[in-house]
Amino acid sequence: MKMSKADEIKFRPIGIIHSPFKEAKGVPIQPSAAKGIEGKVEIFPEYTEGLEDIGNFSHIFLIYHLHLSRKYSLKVKPYMDDKERGVFATRAPSRPNPVGISVVELLEVDGNMLHIKNVDIVDGTPLLDIKPYVPEFDIHNVKKIGWLEKNVHKLPETKDDGRFI
């Protein structure tokens, strides 16, 4: 089947992410800048069976809908830079398809509730999927990181300032 730009892909949330962040402004912009911040992932009952064996992983990918993102631009001024960049060369939340991904530490599985740490996600965010983080699959020998090379040092103090909402 050939896709066209008129085709639509629909997702249904499998759960809700809970965090201490009630609004986007002030949220750390990456999990590595959210060290120690705990949250929970509530999986809807019809998906709970899919959590079997997830507790044997220390880290998981959370794939979620950036539900507060209302508009997008193909050029954005990212959090850690003063220059406009192509949106696909950034991790800005305002995207043509507002999908976010975070690697978090999985602390405990309690029924349909996942207790997690290093959360950089707004409370109430719809969860689309979970995947186990496996270093042998997911760590690569990176040779360049583009414009972030000169700016990545700003990560620890950079927070969402509301510019994408």
VOMI-47648 format. One record per residue (C-alpha): residue number from 1; x, y, z. Coordinates in Angstrom, 1 decimal. Example, Ala and Ser with C-alpha at 12.3 -4.5 7.8 and 13.67 -1.06 7.14 Angstrom:
# residues 2
<atom seq="1" xx="12.3" yy="-4.5" zz="7.8"/>
<atom seq="2" xx="13.7" yy="-1.1" zz="7.1"/>
# end
This chain:
# residues 165
<atom seq="1" xx="0.0" yy="0.0" zz="0.0"/>
<atom seq="2" xx="1.3" yy="3.4" zz="-1.0"/>
<atom seq="3" xx="0.9" yy="6.1" zz="1.7"/>
<atom seq="4" xx="0.0" yy="9.7" zz="0.8"/>
<atom seq="5" xx="0.1" yy="12.8" zz="2.9"/>
<atom seq="6" xx="-3.7" yy="12.6" zz="3.1"/>
<atom seq="7" xx="-3.5" yy="9.3" zz="4.9"/>
<atom seq="8" xx="-4.2" yy="9.4" zz="8.6"/>
<atom seq="9" xx="-2.7" yy="7.1" zz="11.3"/>
<atom seq="10" xx="-4.6" yy="6.8" zz="14.6"/>
<atom seq="11" xx="-3.3" yy="5.8" zz="17.9"/>
<atom seq="12" xx="-5.1" yy="5.0" zz="21.2"/>
<atom seq="13" xx="-3.4" yy="5.5" zz="24.5"/>
<atom seq="14" xx="-2.5" yy="2.5" zz="26.5"/>
<atom seq="15" xx="-2.1" yy="4.5" zz="29.7"/>
<atom seq="16" xx="-1.4" yy="7.8" zz="31.4"/>
<atom seq="17" xx="1.9" yy="9.1" zz="32.7"/>
<atom seq="18" xx="1.8" yy="10.8" zz="36.1"/>
<atom seq="19" xx="4.5" yy="13.2" zz="37.2"/>
<atom seq="20" xx="5.0" yy="16.1" zz="39.6"/>
<atom seq="21" xx="4.8" yy="18.5" zz="36.6"/>
<atom seq="22" xx="1.4" yy="20.0" zz="36.2"/>
<atom seq="23" xx="2.3" yy="22.2" zz="33.3"/>
<atom seq="24" xx="5.0" yy="22.1" zz="30.6"/>
<atom seq="25" xx="6.8" yy="25.2" zz="31.8"/>
<atom seq="26" xx="9.6" yy="24.2" zz="34.2"/>
<atom seq="27" xx="9.9" yy="20.6" zz="33.1"/>
<atom seq="28" xx="13.5" yy="19.3" zz="32.5"/>
<atom seq="29" xx="13.9" yy="18.9" zz="28.8"/>
<atom seq="30" xx="15.5" yy="15.4" zz="28.8"/>
<atom seq="31" xx="15.4" yy="12.5" zz="31.3"/>
<atom seq="32" xx="19.1" yy="12.9" zz="32.0"/>
<atom seq="33" xx="18.3" yy="16.4" zz="33.4"/>
<atom seq="34" xx="15.5" yy="14.9" zz="35.5"/>
<atom seq="35" xx="17.7" yy="12.8" zz="37.7"/>
<atom seq="36" xx="15.8" yy="11.5" zz="40.7"/>
<atom seq="37" xx="12.4" yy="12.8" zz="39.7"/>
<atom seq="38" xx="9.8" yy="10.0" zz="40.3"/>
<atom seq="39" xx="6.5" yy="9.4" zz="38.6"/>
<atom seq="40" xx="4.1" yy="6.6" zz="37.7"/>
<atom seq="41" xx="2.7" yy="5.1" zz="34.6"/>
<atom seq="42" xx="-0.9" yy="3.9" zz="34.8"/>
<atom seq="43" xx="-1.6" yy="1.2" zz="32.3"/>
<atom seq="44" xx="-5.2" yy="0.8" zz="31.3"/>
<atom seq="45" xx="-6.7" yy="-2.5" zz="32.5"/>
<atom seq="46" xx="-7.1" yy="-4.0" zz="29.0"/>
<atom seq="47" xx="-3.3" yy="-3.7" zz="28.5"/>
<atom seq="48" xx="-2.1" yy="-4.9" zz="31.9"/>
<atom seq="49" xx="-1.3" yy="-8.4" zz="30.6"/>
<atom seq="50" xx="1.2" yy="-6.9" zz="28.3"/>
<atom seq="51" xx="3.3" yy="-5.9" zz="31.3"/>
<atom seq="52" xx="4.4" yy="-9.5" zz="32.0"/>
<atom seq="53" xx="8.2" yy="-9.6" zz="32.3"/>
<atom seq="54" xx="8.7" yy="-5.8" zz="32.0"/>
<atom seq="55" xx="9.9" yy="-5.8" zz="35.7"/>
<atom seq="56" xx="13.0" yy="-7.7" zz="34.6"/>
<atom seq="57" xx="14.3" yy="-4.5" zz="32.8"/>
<atom seq="58" xx="15.9" yy="-1.6" zz="34.7"/>
<atom seq="59" xx="15.1" yy="1.0" zz="32.0"/>
<atom seq="60" xx="12.2" yy="1.4" zz="29.5"/>
<atom seq="61" xx="11.3" yy="3.6" zz="26.6"/>
<atom seq="62" xx="8.1" yy="5.5" zz="27.1"/>
<atom seq="63" xx="6.6" yy="6.6" zz="23.8"/>
<atom seq="64" xx="3.9" yy="9.2" zz="24.3"/>
<atom seq="65" xx="1.7" yy="11.9" zz="22.7"/>
<atom seq="66" xx="2.8" yy="15.4" zz="23.3"/>
<atom seq="67" xx="-0.8" yy="16.4" zz="24.0"/>
<atom seq="68" xx="-0.1" yy="20.0" zz="25.0"/>
<atom seq="69" xx="1.6" yy="20.8" zz="21.6"/>
<atom seq="70" xx="-0.9" yy="22.7" zz="19.6"/>
<atom seq="71" xx="1.0" yy="24.0" zz="16.6"/>
<atom seq="72" xx="4.3" yy="23.2" zz="14.9"/>
<atom seq="73" xx="6.8" yy="24.9" zz="12.7"/>
<atom seq="74" xx="9.4" yy="23.3" zz="10.5"/>
<atom seq="75" xx="11.9" yy="25.8" zz="11.9"/>
<atom seq="76" xx="12.2" yy="26.2" zz="15.6"/>
<atom seq="77" xx="14.5" yy="27.9" zz="18.1"/>
<atom seq="78" xx="15.4" yy="25.0" zz="20.4"/>
<atom seq="79" xx="15.8" yy="25.3" zz="24.1"/>
<atom seq="80" xx="19.6" yy="25.3" zz="24.2"/>
<atom seq="81" xx="20.3" yy="27.5" zz="21.2"/>
<atom seq="82" xx="19.5" yy="31.0" zz="20.0"/>
<atom seq="83" xx="19.5" yy="30.1" zz="16.3"/>
<atom seq="84" xx="16.5" yy="28.6" zz="14.4"/>
<atom seq="85" xx="17.0" yy="25.0" zz="13.4"/>
<atom seq="86" xx="15.0" yy="22.5" zz="11.3"/>
<atom seq="87" xx="12.6" yy="20.8" zz="13.7"/>
<atom seq="88" xx="13.9" yy="17.4" zz="12.7"/>
<atom seq="89" xx="17.4" yy="18.4" zz="13.9"/>
<atom seq="90" xx="15.9" yy="19.2" zz="17.4"/>
<atom seq="91" xx="14.0" yy="17.5" zz="20.1"/>
<atom seq="92" xx="11.4" yy="20.3" zz="20.3"/>
<atom seq="93" xx="8.0" yy="19.1" zz="21.3"/>
<atom seq="94" xx="6.1" yy="21.1" zz="18.6"/>
<atom seq="95" xx="6.4" yy="18.7" zz="15.7"/>
<atom seq="96" xx="4.2" yy="17.6" zz="12.7"/>
<atom seq="97" xx="3.4" yy="14.4" zz="14.7"/>
<atom seq="98" xx="3.7" yy="15.3" zz="18.4"/>
<atom seq="99" xx="5.3" yy="12.1" zz="19.6"/>
<atom seq="100" xx="7.8" yy="12.1" zz="22.5"/>
<atom seq="101" xx="10.2" yy="9.4" zz="23.7"/>
<atom seq="102" xx="12.0" yy="9.1" zz="27.0"/>
<atom seq="103" xx="14.2" yy="6.5" zz="28.6"/>
<atom seq="104" xx="13.3" yy="6.2" zz="32.3"/>
<atom seq="105" xx="14.4" yy="4.0" zz="35.1"/>
<atom seq="106" xx="11.8" yy="1.3" zz="36.0"/>
<atom seq="107" xx="11.7" yy="1.1" zz="39.8"/>
<atom seq="108" xx="8.8" yy="-1.3" zz="40.4"/>
<atom seq="109" xx="5.8" yy="-2.9" zz="38.7"/>
<atom seq="110" xx="2.7" yy="-3.0" zz="40.9"/>
<atom seq="111" xx="-0.3" yy="-4.4" zz="39.0"/>
<atom seq="112" xx="-1.1" yy="-1.9" zz="36.3"/>
<atom seq="113" xx="1.2" yy="0.8" zz="37.8"/>
<atom seq="114" xx="4.8" yy="1.3" zz="36.8"/>
<atom seq="115" xx="6.9" yy="3.3" zz="39.3"/>
<atom seq="116" xx="9.6" yy="5.2" zz="37.3"/>
<atom seq="117" xx="12.4" yy="7.7" zz="37.9"/>
<atom seq="118" xx="14.1" yy="10.4" zz="35.8"/>
<atom seq="119" xx="10.8" yy="11.7" zz="34.5"/>
<atom seq="120" xx="10.8" yy="14.7" zz="32.1"/>
<atom seq="121" xx="7.1" yy="14.4" zz="31.1"/>
<atom seq="122" xx="4.0" yy="16.5" zz="32.0"/>
<atom seq="123" xx="1.4" yy="14.9" zz="34.3"/>
<atom seq="124" xx="-1.5" yy="13.4" zz="32.4"/>
<atom seq="125" xx="0.4" yy="12.7" zz="29.2"/>
<atom seq="126" xx="-1.1" yy="9.9" zz="27.1"/>
<atom seq="127" xx="1.1" yy="6.9" zz="26.8"/>
<atom seq="128" xx="1.3" yy="5.2" zz="23.4"/>
<atom seq="129" xx="3.8" yy="2.4" zz="23.9"/>
<atom seq="130" xx="6.5" yy="1.0" zz="26.1"/>
<atom seq="131" xx="9.6" yy="-0.8" zz="24.9"/>
<atom seq="132" xx="12.5" yy="-2.3" zz="27.0"/>
<atom seq="133" xx="15.8" yy="-0.4" zz="26.9"/>
<atom seq="134" xx="18.6" yy="-2.8" zz="26.0"/>
<atom seq="135" xx="22.1" yy="-1.2" zz="25.8"/>
<atom seq="136" xx="23.3" yy="-3.7" zz="23.2"/>
<atom seq="137" xx="20.4" yy="-2.5" zz="20.9"/>
<atom seq="138" xx="20.2" yy="1.1" zz="21.9"/>
<atom seq="139" xx="23.8" yy="2.5" zz="22.5"/>
<atom seq="140" xx="25.7" yy="3.5" zz="19.4"/>
<atom seq="141" xx="29.2" yy="4.9" zz="18.9"/>
<atom seq="142" xx="28.1" yy="8.4" zz="17.9"/>
<atom seq="143" xx="30.5" yy="10.4" zz="15.9"/>
<atom seq="144" xx="28.7" yy="13.8" zz="15.7"/>
<atom seq="145" xx="25.8" yy="15.5" zz="17.4"/>
<atom seq="146" xx="25.3" yy="18.5" zz="15.1"/>
<atom seq="147" xx="24.6" yy="21.9" zz="16.6"/>
<atom seq="148" xx="24.2" yy="20.4" zz="20.1"/>
<atom seq="149" xx="28.0" yy="19.8" zz="20.2"/>
<atom seq="150" xx="28.4" yy="23.5" zz="21.4"/>
<atom seq="151" xx="25.3" yy="23.5" zz="23.5"/>
<atom seq="152" xx="24.9" yy="20.1" zz="25.3"/>
<atom seq="153" xx="26.6" yy="21.5" zz="28.4"/>
<atom seq="154" xx="23.5" yy="23.6" zz="29.0"/>
<atom seq="155" xx="21.3" yy="20.6" zz="29.6"/>
<atom seq="156" xx="21.4" yy="20.4" zz="33.4"/>
<atom seq="157" xx="20.1" yy="23.9" zz="33.9"/>
<atom seq="158" xx="17.7" yy="24.1" zz="30.9"/>
<atom seq="159" xx="14.0" yy="23.8" zz="31.6"/>
<atom seq="160" xx="10.9" yy="24.1" zz="29.4"/>
<atom seq="161" xx="10.2" yy="27.8" zz="29.2"/>
<atom seq="162" xx="6.7" yy="27.4" zz="27.6"/>
<atom seq="163" xx="7.9" yy="28.5" zz="24.1"/>
<atom seq="164" xx="6.2" yy="25.5" zz="22.3"/>
<atom seq="165" xx="2.8" yy="25.7" zz="23.9"/>
# end
